[in-house]
Structures are given as structure tokens and as C-alpha cells.
């Protein structure tokens, strides 16, 4: 689910700013850009994100600034500077150039100036960064929650439509048995010139067996049960994305069974509509926690 959050915390002339961006993804993917002073805390940062989010592609940018500081975390790599100077001087002599080697030439090589080796995490900065990050995560989570509430309305409307179609399928299925009885009797009358030879007991038995094959009551009851649990899970406070995905799989299985057993064009059309709605629901659920 999509969301954006920003957190800013200032203590003792040090400011930590965290920005969190989240987009749709089936799994939780976390990328981060951290200051060098807390770079070793990347795993701790990811654990903190996991306490807030279950799904989504989450990008985190953390910046820490200090007021009135003259310290620069750089040092001169003397050996690299001397080596580049000698190399440039040899090149100058080789091409017989009169141009002098200057600092501007040397600074074009990134190895001349390098960051100080990071030996340990600045715990004070990490504490500040955590506070800013939690603020940003909470703000992004609120935005994701609002989006989820809108999605829930759409999902509930689709489940209501499916329930209506299930009711229609049940009604059509009940009407099928007397219709098939009449159709079989008419067909037998067409085939047999002497209707007195019809074994009515056997006919009733065949009708019972045929009615059992057409009966989709069990599948419809299970379907309604899945719909009920689906709506309950939508209102649950816990992350329900995976549970909802499982329920949609079960609904799809029941729809296939109903379509195979019903032997009716009218019911088949309603089953197609149900499966279309289930596919739309399934696509939405890929983004829901």
C-alpha cells in the first residue's frame, strides 16, 4: 500500500530527518540511505520497519545535520596524492607539456580525499534517528490505513454482489429439478410409443440421482461462509492480507465446482461474473497487509 511520512527531531543542536515512502508490493522490501555515522545500524532500522509494516516496498532516507560544526569527516590520502602527482608529472614530461601540476588536477581523483574509517556507531545520533524514523513510520502507516479503509469499502461492495449472485444461483438450482423432470418425461414420450412401459420407480430414482448431481447447496453454503469470514477479517485490527488471499482461493474453488455441477447456461453466466469479481478482489489484496 502507498504511504508517505516525514519525521524531524532536534536535540542539542543536532537534527535528524527521516522520510518514508511506501508503494505496493506483495512482500516487504526495505531499502535505506543512511548517514555514515549510523550506517552499521541498517539491520536495526529494518527490524524497526518490520514492527510497523508487513507488506510494501519501503524506501527510507535518513539525514543528520549539526549546527555550527567545523568538523569534516574527510582526510587526505597522502600516498594516493603523491602517486597521482608523480603519474601526472611523468605524463607531462612524456608529452613535453609546460603546464604545471596543480591541486585542481589532483582533486579530480576521488581517492585523494577519503572518508575517515567508520569504527563505531554514534549512539546519540542513532537514538535521535530512531525517534525521527518512528514519527515518519507512524505518519506513513496512517496514510496506508486510510487507503485501506477505502479499499475495504470496495471489497465489501464486491462481496455483497457475490452474495446476491449466490442467492440467485440457489434459486435457479432449485428450479432445475422440476424442469429436468418434465424434460425427461417429455423426452421419453417422444421415444416410446407405449408410455405404459415406463418404469416410474426407475424414473424417480434417476431423477433423484440427477437432482443430487445438480445440487449446489453445499457449495453455496460454504461460499457464504467464506464471504462472512472475509468481511470479518476486513474489520480485524490485525494484518489480514494473507488470510484474505486464502479465502479468495477457496471462493474461486467453490465457484468452479458450482459451474461444473449446475449444467445451466444461466448459472454459468453468473459464475463467470463471480469469478470476475474474485479476480478484481485478488488484485486488490496483493497490496493489503
DAVENDA-V384427 format. One record per residue. N is the residue number from 0. RES is the residue in one small letter. OMEGA is omega in whole degrees, 0 to 359 (none if undefined). Layout:
N|RES|OMEGA  N|RES|OMEGA
This chain:
0|x|185  1|x|179  2|x|177  3|x|177  4|x|179  5|x|178  6|x|180  7|x|180  8|x|179  9|x|177  10|x|177  11|x|175  12|x|176  13|x|183  14|x|175  15|x|179  16|x|179  17|x|175  18|x|181  19|x|175  20|x|182  21|x|175  22|x|186  23|x|174  24|x|180  25|x|182  26|x|178  27|x|178  28|x|185  29|x|172  30|x|184  31|x|173  32|x|188  33|x|171  34|x|183  35|x|183  36|x|179  37|x|183  38|x|181  39|x|180  40|x|184  41|x|179  42|x|177  43|x|178  44|x|180  45|x|177  46|x|178  47|x|178  48|x|181  49|x|177  50|x|182  51|x|187  52|x|177  53|x|180  54|x|175  55|x|174  56|x|189  57|x|177  58|x|184  59|x|175  60|x|179  61|x|176  62|x|177  63|x|181  64|x|180  65|x|178  66|x|174  67|x|177  68|x|180  69|x|182  70|x|176  71|x|185  72|x|180  73|x|173  74|x|182  75|x|174  76|x|188  77|x|183  78|x|179  79|x|180  80|x|179  81|x|181  82|x|179  83|x|179  84|x|179  85|x|181  86|x|180  87|x|179  88|x|177  89|x|179  90|x|179  91|x|180  92|x|182  93|x|181  94|x|178  95|x|178  96|x|179  97|x|183  98|x|180  99|x|176  100|x|182  101|x|177  102|x|180  103|x|178  104|x|183  105|x|183  106|x|175  107|x|178  108|x|186  109|x|183  110|x|183  111|x|175  112|x|182  113|x|178  114|x|172  115|x|177  116|x|180  117|x|184  118|x|182  119|x|179  120|x|174  121|x|186  122|x|179  123|x|178  124|x|180  125|x|177  126|x|179  127|x|180  128|x|178  129|x|180  130|x|179  131|x|181  132|x|179  133|x|177  134|x|181  135|x|180  136|x|179  137|x|180  138|x|178  139|x|179  140|x|178  141|x|178  142|x|178  143|x|180  144|x|178  145|x|177  146|x|179  147|x|179  148|x|177  149|x|177  150|x|181  151|x|178  152|x|179  153|x|180  154|x|180  155|x|179  156|x|180  157|x|177  158|x|177  159|x|178  160|x|179  161|x|178  162|x|178  163|x|179  164|x|178  165|x|177  166|x|179  167|x|179  168|x|178  169|x|180  170|x|180  171|x|181  172|x|179  173|x|180  174|x|184  175|x|186  176|x|178  177|x|177  178|x|179  179|x|178  180|x|180  181|x|181  182|x|180  183|x|180  184|x|178  185|x|180  186|x|178  187|x|178  188|x|178  189|x|184  190|x|184  191|x|177  192|x|180  193|x|183  194|x|180  195|x|181  196|x|181  197|x|176  198|x|186  199|x|177  200|x|179  201|x|178  202|x|178  203|x|179  204|x|179  205|x|178  206|x|178  207|x|179  208|x|180  209|x|179  210|x|179  211|x|179  212|x|181  213|x|186  214|x|179  215|x|182  216|x|182  217|x|180  218|x|180  219|x|178  220|x|179  221|x|180  222|x|179  223|x|179  224|x|178  225|x|180  226|x|179  227|x|180  228|x|179  229|x|181  230|x|177  231|x|180  232|x|179  233|x|181  234|x|180  235|x|180  236|x|181  237|x|177  238|x|187  239|x|184  240|x|183  241|x|178  242|x|180  243|x|177  244|x|179  245|x|180  246|x|178  247|x|176  248|x|179  249|x|177  250|x|181  251|x|178  252|x|178  253|x|179  254|x|178  255|x|180  256|x|178  257|x|180  258|x|181  259|x|184  260|x|191  261|x|180  262|x|182  263|x|179  264|x|180  265|x|179  266|x|179  267|x|179  268|x|179  269|x|178  270|x|178  271|x|178  272|x|178  273|x|181  274|x|176  275|x|178  276|x|179  277|x|178  278|x|177  279|x|178  280|x|181  281|x|179  282|x|179  283|x|185  284|x|179  285|x|184  286|x|187  287|x|177  288|x|none
